[in-house]
Amino acid sequence: MWFKWSLLTISLLLSSAVTCSEFEANAKVGADSRYFFEQGQYPEQLENTQPGFYAQAEIYYAWNNSADSITFIPYYRYDSEDSERTHGDIRELSYIHVSENWELRAGIRRVFWGVTEFQHLVDVINQTDAVEDIDGEDKLGQLMLNLSTVNNWGIVDYYLLPGFRERTFAGQNGRLRGPAAVDTDNAVYESSAGKQHVDLALRWSHSIGDFDLGSYWFHGTNREPLLQPSSQEPQSLIPYYEQMDQLGIDIQATSGAWLWKFESIYRDTSKDNFAAAQAGFEYTSVGIFDSGADLGWLMEYAWDSRGQASEASRGADLQNDLFLGSRIALNDVQSSELLIGFRTDMEHHSNTFLIEANRRFGDNYKVSFDLRLFDSNQPQDFVSMLNNDDHIQLSVERYF
Amino acid sequence: MLNNISINKLAAAAVFTLVSTSSFALTQEQQGLEISQQVKQHDTGWTDSSADMLMILHNAQGQKSIRELKIKTIEQLTDGDKSLTTFNKPRDVKGTAFLSFSHPVEADDQWLYLPALKRVKRISSRNKSGPFMGSQFAFEDLSSFEIEKYSYKYLGDEVINGLDSFKVEQYPVDPHSGYTRRIVWVDKEAYRIQKIDFYDRKNTLLKTLTYTSYRQYLNQYWRADTLNMVNHQNGKSTELKWKNYTFKSGLKDGDFNKNALKRVR
């Protein structure tokens, strides 16, 4: 309902205030469908096709010579098969005040940290909207108070994060999940404050010559829940959110056509502590075959001190994994792009393969095609749950 | 700052006299360099600028495609300029922003902000020869003019757009440039670029850029309203229309950092 109202508000605002230079409104609507090549591994999972649609609006208002501004970004998705995937979220509803050497940002926002492409290890502020996609790049809006100070030795961000957001998971009818669906209504917290725990974060970031550096400390609720089997029937998984302290570092060196990337975290919880890292490079050849196209090569390696999953320990999904990728950007009028990626576990049999392609049609349409393949024969590996979930996805977006 | 400008003007007048009276004593290379220094000199001291750019891409079949951008630039006294570009159209890239710290000799520092992921990504500035947003402009065609980026040769005088002009050949210093040379026509009246011919890596004429409807701002700085780039090899062209130029609006270094990149409109 709130979404309908916001759409109505947008159209009213559009008709009345579009001439005001400090006001902007725009939106996108999209329709997409996944097609799974095989029947699901688990009972109740949807059969082959999973169509849906989504919409996102953005309203921006600024005053005081743009020193003060408000941004509102509501999002909604309808999924015809999985009721858990039908969801709405306020991606952003925030106020920014900008002063000469600092800015204050208050409200619901999204923040991205990190430099690598295949895994976003250090990106910790926002919860993952995992029903949207499994690549971890869709995030739920997080309530925050963020003071950012600009100094000649770098930017320092102070975060106060009240109100925890629980991760979204595919439902009983959804694909791309484990043997049991996650019961998102009965999450358990380590902190007695539960969802109300106020998290804190402090980050420094700076650019020095060819280097872009960042480092942070985070104290609060781990965004990644442990999934524990429930004692009651029907069998489901209960998310358990522990408290954690995490140190993170991200470095990128940009030299000629090479981008060298490194991310690492150290996480301490009451149950264990571990370190993990993701490192690699991106190399781009420009103007290949006498055309305007760019061809990029990506390679990254993931390491985690917890090692691989076994009977005795949960381990880590990406503990000794190699990622290879290639990106082609045609740099044509339609901005046609193609990304091919491959991941393999170097300790046991587990592979994933992806293709992402997109192109603009006319001035206001964009069409995307995705292919994802999963293959593992190791019951402890997370990919084995997705063995029957190879799929293609086609989406068409219209921008307003 | 006022003092600086008057000194610059004096220097400009002195060099101009040199070029016009004793040109026989100078080599073609020296003359080419001096004319180019004049171009830079005449366009120095504007402190900061902002403007809206409309790009109209035409293909050989007559189809059109539009890009809308906003560019803010701050002049640096001892280095290349800093600029912040925001994309408004096509709509699927709206909110994307590009921050560039240009350097006369070393590689530029460039960051791209991707609004869908809220991500700021440092990118390689190696791609000078690639097309900018599918247009006939390469990235290097849109970067700020710095004396150190070329070597020069004065080729003679010609009348272009009805104006008596110097004709200067420029050879890019950067091996990653898409050109072997550019021929630039600069009018003698106000040192405004009137036309540029671009020669590709095989030294064949690739593109011609013409500047029309020059307008003077703050009684000093000239900017063309329209730039037209025609590619002779593929029949495509791109028209650039500039609007809402403002200078010395009080932009600060703080308007050109990663925080600004994330919120700029």
Interface residues (C-beta under 8 A of the other chain):
Chain A: E24 N26 K28 E58 Y60 A62 S66 S69 I96 V98 E100 N101 E103 R110 V111 F112 G114 V115 E137 K139 S148 V150 I155 S205 S207 D212 Q252 T254 G256 A257 W258 L259 T284 V286 G287 G292 D294 N331 D332 V333 Q334 S335 R360 D363 N364 K366 E397 Y399 F400
Chain B: L57 N59 S65 I66 K89 P90 R91 D92 V93 K94 G95 A107 D109 L117 K118 R119 V120 K121 R122 I123 S124 R126 N127 S129 G130 P131 M133 G134 H176 G178 K252 G254 N257 K258 N259 R263 R265
